[in-house]
Amino acid sequence: MMEQIKQLRDKTGCGIGDCKSALEEASGDIDKAIEILRKQGLAKAAKRADRDTSEGVILAEVNADNTEGYMVEINSETDFVARNEKFQEFAKKIFDLVKTKKPASRDELLSLELDNSSVQEQIEILSGTIGEKINLKDMFVVNGSVVASYIHGGGRIGVLISLTGGTPELAKDIAMQVAAANPKYITSDEVPAEEIDKEKDIYREQLKNEGSPRFGEAGKPENIIENILTGKINKYFEEICLVKQVYIKDDKQKVEQVLGDVKVEKFVRFSL
């Protein structure tokens, strides 16, 4: 029976429980079991496996004492389904699991029990019921001395952030900064050397080609280029490093000035 269940799962993408029930009803005939699953709308999920899921919802929240935060992203194919009541209720069920069970990874979350089966199987069932591919894209649990969450655009952008020192209000403001400015790193020390070298190569070529051959102008000389590169890289850090960014609530300050002695330990940003 287990081998037949595996074959049926491979063919339909349906959950173990659904495949077992269909095989029992079909007396072990796989083709008939596929037909049963198709009639139930479950086997359609397999045909949706390669579809894009760019809509959905992001949910984020922190605990009562602002020391732990939770975030999950559930995707659908269309905004229409993302606003569907069944989809919204399902997303909240998944989010409740993240808050109570605190899984260490997406895979662990998918294997957790939900409504007498697994999260993965419930996703497949919902996909069959709604008629679109549903995907649990990612989840995070963040701990720290001060943790804040921020949701923007009705669930299209979500942020969790952890600070050492500071207040929940400051953490919320910095989470808003992350949502708006989309930094890749906290400090410039985190930027890989390979990434810096790549940017330098790009800037170097741009500067070499700044002259206009049409008018007999040459690009900038090498010694001038190297001096300019330092400023270019610092400007790059202001774009990609959180503490170097201009503060969104006061453009006369940098985030590092707003933070003072407070340290950003971690941030996570999800975006649809």
N, C-alpha and C positions, 0 to 999 in steps of 0.2 A: 504493500500500500504506500509506504513512504517514497518509493521510487516513482510511483505513478503521481503522487502529490508533487514531487519535484519536477517531473515532466510537465505537469499541468501548470505549475507556477511559472516555469520557463516560457511556456506558450502564451500565457494570459497576463502574467504580472500580478495575479490576485494573491491574497493572503492564504496562509496554510489552512486556516479554519474554513474559509470559503471553498478552497480546492477539495478538502476532505469531504465536506458536505455534498458538493457537486458530484464527486466520484461515487459516494455512497448512493446517491439518488440515481446515478447512471449505471449502477452495478459494475463499476470499474471501467466502463467504456470512456476513454479520454475524449473522443470526438463529441460524444453526447454530453460529457461534462462541460466541454467548451461551450456548447450550444446553451446549456443551462446557465452558465455564467454570463454569456452574452445577453440572454433574455433578462437576467437580473441587472444588467448594465455594468457589471463589474469588470468584464474582460476588456471593455473599451479603454481602460486605463493603460494597457500595454501599448495601444496604438498612439497614446499621447506621450510616450516616454521621451521623444525628442523635441517636443514642443517647448517653446520659450515661456518661462514663468517670470515675467517682469513686473507684475502687479502683486498686490497682497497687503500685508499689514505688519508693522513692527510694534511690539509691545515692550515697555520697559518700566521698571519700578524699583524702589528701594525699601528695605525693611524699616521698622519703626524708629530705630536709633541711628539710621544712616551709616551703618557699617557694612552693609551687603546689598548689592544690586543685581538685578536679573533682567535679561533681555532675550527676546526670541523673534525671529523673522519667519513668517509663513507666507509662501508665494502661491499665486494663482496666475492664470493666463490673462485674465481681463479684470478691469476695474469693477465691472458689473458683478462678478463673482466675489471679488474682494469685499464688496459692500453687502453681500448676501448674508442673511441672518445666520444660516447654518454654518457658513464659513467663519463668521465672527465668533460664534459660540465655540466652535472647534478650536480656534486660535486661543481663546481664553482658557480652555481645558488644558491645552499644551502648556500655556504660560503658567497655570497653576501647578502643573507637574514640575516645571523648572524651579518654581519657588519652594515647593515642598520637598522634592527629592534631590534637588541641586546636582543634576548629572554633570559629570566631568567633561562630556563631549556630546556632539550631535548624535553620534552612533549610539552612545549610551542612552540618550533620550529616546531615540527611535525604538529601542528594545524594551523600554519601560511598559508596564501594564497599563492599559486604558480601556475601560468598558469591556472587560472580559477577554481582551486580546492585547496586541501590542500597538504602540503608537504608529508603527509602520503599516500595520494592517488596517488601522482606522483611517489612515491617510488614503490608502487604496480604496477603501469602501466609500469614503467621502468623494473621492475623485469619480468613482462610478456613479454615485448618486447625483452629483452636480453636473457632470459631463465635461469637466476640464481637468487638466493635470494639476495636482496640488503637490507642493514641495516644501518640506521643512528645510530651509536653507541653512540656518545657523542659530546658535544660542550661546549665551555667556552668563557666567556668574562671577561677579567681581567683589572682592573683599578689601577693606581698608579702614583706616581710622575715620575718614570722612568720605562717604560715597554719595554720588548724586546721579540722577537719571534725567534725561530730557527727550521729549518727543516733539517733532516738528512736522507740520503739514499733515495733520490728521493721521500720523502713523507712517509717513513716507521716509522719515529720517529718525533714527534713534541713537542715543549716546549714553554710555555709562562712563563715569570717571571716578577715580580714586585719588584722594589727596592725603598727604601727611601734614597735619595742621590745618588751620583755616576753619571755615564754618560751612554748614550745608548750603547757605545762601551763596557763598563764594564758589563752592563746587558746582552749583547749578549754573552760575554765570559762565564758568569755564566750559561746562558741558554745552552751553549755547554757542560758545566760541567754536568748539569742535564741530558742532552741527553746521554752522554758517561757513567757516573757513576751511574745513576739511583737511587738517594737517595730516602728514604721514608719520611724523615722529614727534617726540616730546622735546628733545634738545638736539642740537647739531652734532653732539657726540655720538648719537645713535645712527647717523647717516652713514651707510657703508662707503668705504673708500672707493669702491668700484663705481658707485653712483656719482660721487663727486668727480672722479676722473672722466667719466662719460660726459658730464655737464661741461667740464673744462674743455674737452675736445670740441664740443659743439660750439661753445663761445669762441674758442681759439680760431676755428674755421670761419665763423661769422666775422670776426674782427679782421682776419687776413683778407677777406673778400669785401670789406667795406668800401674800398676805393672803386672808382668807376673806370674800367678799362677804356670805355668809349671816349673819355676825356683825358686819358693817359694818367689817371690817378692810381697810385699803388695802395694796397692795403696797409694797415698800421704795422710799424716795425716790431720785431719780436720782443724787444725790451719793454716797449710800451704795452704790448699785449699782456705780458705777464703781470704788470702792475694793475691793469684793468681787471684781470681775471679775479683778483682778490675781492674787489667790490662786487663783481657779478655773482660770485659764489655766496657772498654774504647776503645779497639780495635774494638768491635762491633759497637760502635758509629761512628768510623772512616769510617765504611762501609755504614751505613744507614743514617747518618746525613750530610747534605750538607756542613755546615760550618766546619765540622771536617775532611772532605775528603781531600786527597792529590790533589792539583791543577793539572789538566791535562796538563796545558801549562808550568808548572814548578814544578817538583816533589820534589823540596826542600822547597816548601811552602804549607801551608794548605789554604783552601778557605777562612777561617776567617782572615788570614793574608793579603790576596789579597783584601778583602773587607774593612778592617780597620774599620772606623766609619760607613760605609754604611751598611744598614740593608736589608736583604731579607724579604719582606713582604709575598710573596706567590709564589709558582710555580705549574704549571700543566704540566704533561708529558703524552702524548699519544704514544702508540707503537703498531704496527701491529704484 
